Amino acid sequence: MTNNIKNVFSIAFALALVCTSCELEEEVYSSIYTENFFQTASDAEAAIAAAYGPLVGLYSGPAAVMVPDFSADQVYPRVAVSRNTLTLFTYDVNYIAQRAAGRLYESPQQIWISCFDGIEKSNWVIQRAEAATMDDGRKQQIIGEAYFLRAFYHWMATKNFGEIPIKIQASLTEAEAFVEKSSIDEVYAQIFRDLDEAIARLPVHSATLVKGRPSKETAHALYAKAALYNQKWALSLANAQAVIANPYLKLLDDVRDVFNVTREDAARTENIFSYEAESSTTVSGSTTFYGHQLTGLYGPPNNAGRDYGRPTYGSTFAYYSFFTSFDPDDERRLLLDTTYVNNGGAIVPQKNLTPITTQGVLVKKYQDPLAVSGNSINIPIFRLADVYLIAGEAEAHLNGATPLAYEYVNMVRSRAGLEPLQDGLNSDSFIEAVLQERSWELFAEGDRWYDLTRTDKFLTVIPSAVNNVYPQRTPQARNKYFPIPQDELNANPVLTQNDPWK
């Protein structure tokens, strides 16, 4: 369900429909039709590659990270090119500011477009790949990948927009592309069904897993997180434990290595699934560019710090209050900095980091010192530390602050160089501590906003996340979800706006 609903049922890699309304009868030689496309292994591989394509739309902007992070309480953008509308909650159903600035690719509208594009392409694989003549093992894996992607895209859409259409049939006609919204519980039920199908077909996570492809454990990780959001605690815990049980997966000794561009292969034992960024200027032999803006946004202004990458703009910083919330001994704070070494070798103090504030804090999760132009540092989507914290929270919801719940959370705290979590917490205090731990562990990874919205804490937490750049922030109840883009409502006659935005 893209911005142009008339194209929603076309597949970018080659599927087209026969024109039945033409007066002239012509024999067509060059088009590829749905009925004869899925015949060979190369057809199926092309189809699943197309289904991954919308991840680029989500993570190259990257709207999937910028939209939630600029809405939350950890990082903030400079007041420029419409990004502040997310921080100030001043966007509208037309996303006019992003459109005027030429930045729709940074907006919630891009999330909608990419998700329903990905869902449609996944549907074609699920429905047609079975007919391909090819190795059956690889065929089933391809279908499993498509089920995983369809679940992922539905999850990404519902956590941003709430009630959305469930689309599980490829559209042969324009009318078939028009689908009504379903309830959030119905969307999650479909996500869980798709993940059951994916887990049955995907390989076990190991060192031989193809980069960028999901495994059984990837599907379990999504299952655990989606179930947590849907408050299915037992389901969440069981799937988190399925991930943790894989002996190949383990936390890295140094949290900074999770984001070290030179150690990305070693980090795959923790980074279960990532947006695999690649640049022809930083990856030897690459002929493609699947980069993102985060290196440039988080680095110092005017390319001033070589360790951060090329180019860097000084467009996004962490709140100083967030920086000071860390225990000084917390090694995760090393992924933030209040100074940097400039290209001349001099230390730039905090007051001179940026002209917009004297309390700027640099984020170091997306440094790419190898970059000449562009960047190739991956963006984690699911990683093991997240799964441990999911398990701890789910266990506490089910059984209270048990020794097992403490064990899961303390795995993450221990890696950060911290003492175990305080003993004797009741369930509510323990869960609150886990949410704080998630904030420290997963900052600037597009996660915190959804923790605040799924727990309905955003209305009380966000007004305190202010500084001299944004001295007042006043979200409303309707900001729990973003408005469905008006373009989509105009195009789909059965689609209605979410109630708070009508």
C-alpha atoms as one frame of an Amber mdcrd trajectory, in Angstrom:
protein
   0.000   0.000   0.000   2.284   2.736  -1.245   1.649   6.427  -1.640   0.330
   5.727  -5.110  -2.273   3.061  -4.487  -2.557   2.327  -8.196   0.937   0.904
  -8.147   0.590  -1.082  -4.958   0.023  -4.353  -6.718   2.998  -4.084  -9.041
   6.284  -5.725  -8.069   9.373  -3.659  -8.695  11.422  -6.519  -9.998   9.220
  -7.343 -12.999   5.579  -8.252 -12.438   3.024  -6.480 -14.632  -0.608  -6.926
 -15.467  -2.108  -7.528 -18.881  -4.059  -4.559 -20.173  -7.584  -5.809 -20.920
  -9.184  -2.520 -21.911  -7.131  -1.707 -25.028  -9.048  -1.578 -28.293  -6.104
  -2.843 -30.299  -5.018  -6.419 -29.854  -1.267  -6.748 -29.745   1.073  -9.603
 -29.062   3.427  -8.536 -26.300   6.958  -9.867 -26.364   8.811  -7.944 -23.672
   6.592  -7.977 -20.553   6.849 -10.505 -17.748   3.521 -11.560 -16.267   2.638
 -12.950 -12.879   1.565 -16.286 -14.296   4.951 -17.113 -15.785   7.415 -15.258
 -13.601   7.944 -17.705 -10.703   9.436 -20.561 -12.685  13.128 -20.719 -11.802
  15.461 -20.319  -8.849  16.614 -16.969 -10.192  12.996 -15.785 -10.329  12.456
 -16.699  -6.690  15.743 -15.107  -5.625  14.855 -11.912  -7.477  11.456 -11.857
  -5.812  12.789 -12.200  -2.268  15.500  -9.618  -2.990  12.723  -7.206  -3.967
  10.921  -7.936  -0.711  14.016  -6.798   1.214  14.170  -3.598  -0.847  11.786
  -1.550   1.333  14.205  -1.947   4.241  16.326   0.574   2.361  13.395   2.998
   2.408  13.043   2.485   6.153  16.711   2.624   7.128  18.512   4.779   4.569
  16.664   7.945   5.627  16.447   6.459   8.142  12.809   7.111   9.071  12.713
   3.884  11.106  15.271   5.404  13.514  14.837   9.159  13.202  11.049   9.277
  13.592  10.926   7.498  16.976  14.205   8.878  18.315  13.400  12.526  17.591
  10.064  11.956  19.365  11.603  10.467  22.512  13.794  11.679  25.388  17.353
  10.714  24.411  18.363  12.674  21.286  17.154  15.771  19.472  17.741  17.372
  16.051  18.743  20.884  15.162  15.763  23.058  14.248  16.074  22.470  10.523
  14.434  20.795   7.508  11.253  19.868   9.443  12.906  17.428  11.877  11.794
  19.553  14.832   8.140  18.795  14.014   8.747  15.317  15.445  10.348  16.693
  18.610   7.620  19.298  19.097   4.739  17.074  17.915   3.619  19.676  15.367
   3.267  17.369  12.358  -0.078  16.961  10.603  -1.859  14.369   8.485  -0.290
  15.750   5.316   3.225  15.957   6.804   3.378  19.377   5.181   6.638  20.483
   6.802   8.502  17.353   5.642   6.991  17.674   2.187   7.971  21.341   1.891
  11.533  20.557   3.004  11.824  17.610   0.602  12.180  15.258   3.577   9.279
  12.840   3.307  11.878  10.074   3.430  12.551  11.093   7.057   8.863  11.138
   7.991   6.236   8.708   9.284   4.809   8.731   5.780   7.957   6.952   4.566
   7.388   4.268   7.196   3.874   3.667   5.858   5.035   3.620   2.235   7.923
   1.232   2.850   5.941  -1.121   5.092   3.077  -1.675   2.675   5.435  -1.868
  -0.276   7.313  -4.602   1.600   4.107  -6.391   2.593   2.928  -6.516  -1.016
   6.238  -7.836  -2.296   6.357 -10.433   0.476   2.847 -11.559  -0.455   3.928
 -12.334  -4.013   6.747 -14.530  -2.740   4.530 -16.367  -0.270   1.862 -17.024
  -2.901   3.978 -17.831  -5.944   7.452 -19.065  -4.965   6.191 -22.594  -4.336
   5.780 -23.005  -8.103   9.453 -22.352  -8.851  11.577 -25.269 -10.022  14.553
 -25.188  -7.666  16.156 -26.802  -4.634  13.304 -27.337  -2.189  15.370 -26.472
   0.884  16.287 -23.065  -0.478  12.721 -22.571  -1.728  11.290 -23.125   1.726
  13.879 -20.791   3.215  12.889 -18.067   0.745   9.241 -18.491   1.698  10.255
 -18.360   5.382  12.126 -15.121   4.762   9.023 -13.671   3.113   6.855 -14.633
   6.103   9.392 -12.988   8.422   9.478  -9.823   6.322   5.697  -9.622   6.121
   5.519  -9.932   9.912   8.252  -7.316  10.343   6.575  -4.799   8.030   3.181
  -5.256   9.717   4.847  -4.796  13.123   6.683  -1.680  12.017   3.416  -0.247
  10.685   1.227  -1.044  13.685   3.652   0.249  16.310   3.707   3.571  14.455
   0.095   3.914  13.303  -1.944   1.624  15.563  -4.855   0.144  13.626  -3.742
  -0.689  10.089  -4.889  -2.897   7.200  -3.805  -6.524   7.372  -2.654  -7.348
   3.863  -1.960 -11.051   3.276  -2.986 -11.430  -0.360  -1.120 -10.063  -3.364
  -3.247  -7.673  -5.416  -4.057  -8.707  -8.962  -6.427  -5.775  -9.390  -6.596
  -2.274  -7.997  -9.743  -3.153  -6.052  -7.899  -5.946  -4.246  -5.423  -3.385
  -2.948  -8.157  -1.620  -0.977  -8.245  -3.159   2.502  -9.907  -1.851   5.644
  -8.100  -1.408   8.941  -8.037  -4.140  11.553  -7.716  -3.851  15.307  -4.264
  -3.843  16.859  -4.879  -7.251  18.443  -5.862  -8.669  15.056  -2.685  -7.259
  13.506  -0.545  -8.894  16.187  -2.362 -12.206  15.776  -1.436 -12.137  12.081
   2.163 -11.231  12.921   2.360 -14.245  15.218   0.920 -16.560  12.546   3.481
 -15.343  10.025   6.319 -15.812  12.487   5.205 -19.394  13.192   5.480 -20.033
   9.449   8.861 -18.314   9.300  10.326 -20.256  12.223   9.297 -23.540  10.608
  11.328 -22.715   7.480  14.309 -20.571   8.474  17.767 -21.931   9.369  19.285
 -21.888  12.849  21.440 -18.837  13.512  25.109 -19.693  13.036  28.362 -18.380
  11.609  27.301 -19.611   8.156  24.136 -17.505   8.004  24.140 -15.216   4.982
  24.584 -11.596   6.049  21.335  -9.686   6.123  19.143 -12.816   6.098  16.908
 -13.790   9.031  17.280 -17.000  11.019  14.928 -18.872  13.332  16.364 -16.799
  16.149  15.695 -13.573  14.236  12.058 -14.574  13.942  11.977 -15.527  17.631
  13.466 -12.126  18.516  10.751 -10.301  16.571   8.161 -12.647  18.095   9.407
 -11.863  21.616   9.374  -8.110  21.060   6.019  -8.039  19.260   4.461 -10.176
  22.010   5.905  -7.810  24.628   4.264  -4.858  22.870   0.986  -6.836  22.723
   1.295  -7.764  26.420   1.446 -11.485  25.707   3.995 -12.056  28.442   4.285
 -15.857  28.287   4.624 -15.793  24.504   7.244 -13.074  24.743   9.269 -14.932
  27.351   9.187 -18.263  25.495  10.462 -16.692  22.284  13.135 -14.671  24.054
  14.344 -17.860  25.733  14.486 -19.579  22.345  16.949 -16.910  21.203  19.016
 -17.029  24.391  19.288 -20.824  24.136  21.352 -20.626  20.926  25.003 -21.112
  22.016  26.325 -19.174  19.018  24.683 -15.969  20.242  26.431 -14.105  23.028
  27.047 -10.589  24.261  30.319  -9.034  23.156  32.743  -8.265  25.973  32.951
  -4.574  25.038  29.668  -2.827  24.201  31.548  -0.433  21.923  32.378  -3.316
  19.600  28.677  -3.685  18.823  29.060  -0.416  16.900  32.620  -0.769  15.635
  32.569  -0.664  11.844  35.800  -2.690  11.692  34.335  -5.510  13.839  30.930
  -5.996  12.271  31.477  -9.667  11.491  32.559 -10.407  15.064  29.524  -8.470
  16.315  27.146 -10.829  14.512  27.116 -13.016  17.610  25.143 -10.186  19.269
  23.597  -8.331  16.346  20.977 -10.872  15.323  19.570  -8.817  12.446  20.776
  -5.492  11.081  20.295  -3.096   8.248  23.419  -4.003   6.294  24.824  -0.673
   5.204  27.394  -0.718   2.442  29.202   2.000   0.556  31.415   1.730  -2.498
  33.775   4.194  -0.807  34.214   2.199   2.404  33.669  -1.455   1.505  36.329
  -2.953  -0.732  34.828  -4.349  -3.913  31.357  -2.914  -3.321  29.515  -1.575
  -6.334  26.427  -0.456  -4.397  25.441   2.173  -1.882  23.026   1.193   0.840
  24.077   3.751   3.394  22.199   6.002   5.812  22.423   9.472   7.324  23.188
   8.622  10.930  26.967   8.967  10.672  26.573  12.436   9.209  23.813  13.546
  11.554  25.599  12.544  14.745  29.122  13.635  13.842  30.542  17.131  14.584
  29.657  20.059  12.297  31.618  20.690   9.117  33.401  17.314   8.991  35.454
  18.535  11.950  36.115  15.204  13.675  37.814  12.614  11.486  37.014   9.789
  13.884  33.315  10.307  13.225  33.346   9.992   9.435  32.812  11.933   6.220
  30.678  13.931   5.795  29.349  15.025   9.194  26.978  17.903   9.854  26.392
  18.249  13.599  22.647  17.848  13.133  21.695  15.632  16.090  22.809  15.476
  19.713  21.919  13.662  22.931  20.204  15.560  25.721  22.701  16.462  28.415
  20.216  15.252  31.025  20.276  11.845  29.374  24.076  11.805  29.430  24.166
  12.618  33.145  21.551   9.931  33.912  24.212   7.238  33.393  26.250   5.873
  36.256  29.778   7.266  35.661  31.033   3.667  35.673  28.550   2.578  32.997
  30.626   1.661  29.947  27.695   2.446  27.670  28.309   6.115  28.419  31.507
   5.737  26.405  29.195   5.733  23.373  28.451   9.377  24.176  30.932  12.237
  24.461  31.058  15.879  25.481  34.330  16.587  23.640  36.043  15.447  20.471
  39.427  15.675  18.789  39.275  17.873  15.703  41.167  17.365  12.464  44.058
  19.432  13.787  44.472  17.226  16.845  43.006  19.716  19.326  40.340  18.787
  21.883  37.102  20.675  21.261  35.291  21.341  24.576  31.594  20.819  25.093
  30.727  24.512  24.921  32.086  24.605  21.352  30.588  21.352  20.031  27.761
  23.174  18.298  26.536  26.754  17.949  22.993  25.771  19.030  23.809  24.942
  22.678  26.701  24.812  25.137  25.474  21.438  26.396  25.782  19.347  23.255
  26.532  15.638  23.586  27.824  13.600  20.658  26.493  10.099  19.927  29.232
   7.638  18.940  27.197   4.595  17.875  27.465   5.358  14.161  31.057   6.474
  13.719  32.717   5.442  10.480  36.308   6.738  10.458  37.000   4.739   7.289
  34.501   6.736   5.277  35.609   9.023   2.481  32.061   9.784   1.388  29.032
   8.012   2.768  29.215   5.310   5.402  28.929   1.567   5.921  28.230   1.111
   9.645  25.284  -1.250  10.125  22.155  -0.284  12.039  21.142  -2.975  14.555
  17.484  -4.000  14.349  17.470  -6.942  16.775  20.336  -7.684  19.116  20.877
 -10.064  21.999  21.046  -7.426  24.752  17.543  -6.341  23.761  16.339  -9.948
  23.987  17.770 -10.380  27.506  15.900  -7.276  28.640  12.707  -8.460  26.947
  13.039 -11.768  28.803  13.577 -10.004  32.120  10.551  -7.762  31.655   8.281
 -10.570  30.461   9.315 -12.808  33.382   8.565  -9.994  35.840   5.126  -9.427
  34.359   4.395 -13.135  34.645   5.987 -14.108  37.937   7.315 -10.995  39.613
  10.928  -9.974  40.202  12.196 -13.552  40.321  15.857 -14.632  40.396  15.444
 -15.533  36.715  14.235 -12.026  35.857  17.221 -10.568  37.708  19.569 -12.952
  35.900  18.455 -11.756  32.472  18.779  -8.066  33.308  22.078  -8.484  35.124
  23.615 -10.100  32.050  23.302  -6.721  30.338  24.353  -4.700  33.375  27.419
  -6.879  33.936  28.626  -6.302  30.379  28.217  -2.562  31.023  30.541  -2.821
  34.032  27.783  -2.266  36.599  26.822  -3.991  39.819  23.739  -6.246  39.779
  20.362  -4.568  39.939  19.205  -3.738  43.466  17.733  -6.764  45.257  14.253
  -6.866  46.720  12.387  -4.795  44.117   8.674  -5.421  43.745   7.296  -6.187
  40.300   6.429  -2.605  39.376   9.775  -1.213  40.533  11.642  -3.995  38.743
   9.806  -3.372  35.463  10.494   0.351  35.808  14.190  -0.469  36.269  14.144
  -2.649  33.149  12.625   0.175  31.101  15.416   2.470  32.290  17.974  -0.196
  31.459  16.514  -0.435  27.970  16.931   3.320  27.585  20.607   3.208  28.506
  21.323   0.120  26.411  19.361   0.914  23.237  19.593   4.694  22.926  19.680
   6.133  19.407  18.558   2.804  17.937  14.930   3.746  17.258  13.585   1.914
  20.315  12.839   4.231  23.244   9.735   5.962  21.814   7.912   2.647  21.510
   8.772   1.740  25.111   7.212   5.029  26.164   4.091   4.608  24.020   3.447
   0.925  24.772   3.574   1.734  28.509   1.703   5.053  28.112   4.538   6.910
  29.836   5.215   9.340  26.999   2.796  11.976  28.305   4.660  12.256  31.609
   8.244  11.549  30.502   8.562  13.744  27.402   7.739  17.130  29.031  10.851
  16.670  31.197  13.111  15.959  28.215  13.880  19.599  27.405  16.835  21.946
  27.060  17.577  25.426  25.752  17.013  24.250  22.167  13.628  22.722  23.006
  12.536  24.391  26.268   8.990  23.063  26.074   7.596  19.812  24.692   3.928
  18.993  25.118   2.778  15.767  23.462  -0.927  15.012  23.419  -2.691  11.672
  23.781  -3.127  11.466  20.006   0.667  11.445  19.548   0.824   7.853  20.781
   0.434   6.963  17.109   1.227   8.960  14.004  -1.595   9.983  11.670  -2.159
   7.832   8.609  -0.887   9.951   5.690  -3.692  11.847   3.970  -2.356  10.668
   0.599  -3.229   7.104   1.600  -6.707   8.069   2.772  -7.321   9.850  -0.521
  -6.199   6.844  -2.504  -7.960   4.074  -0.563 -11.754   4.530  -0.266 -12.109
   1.996   2.580  -9.252   3.344   4.712 -10.182   5.668   7.586  -8.041   7.914
   9.763  -7.212   6.842  13.298  -9.776   8.293  15.702  -7.608  10.859  17.552
  -6.531  12.363  14.224  -9.967  12.654  12.576
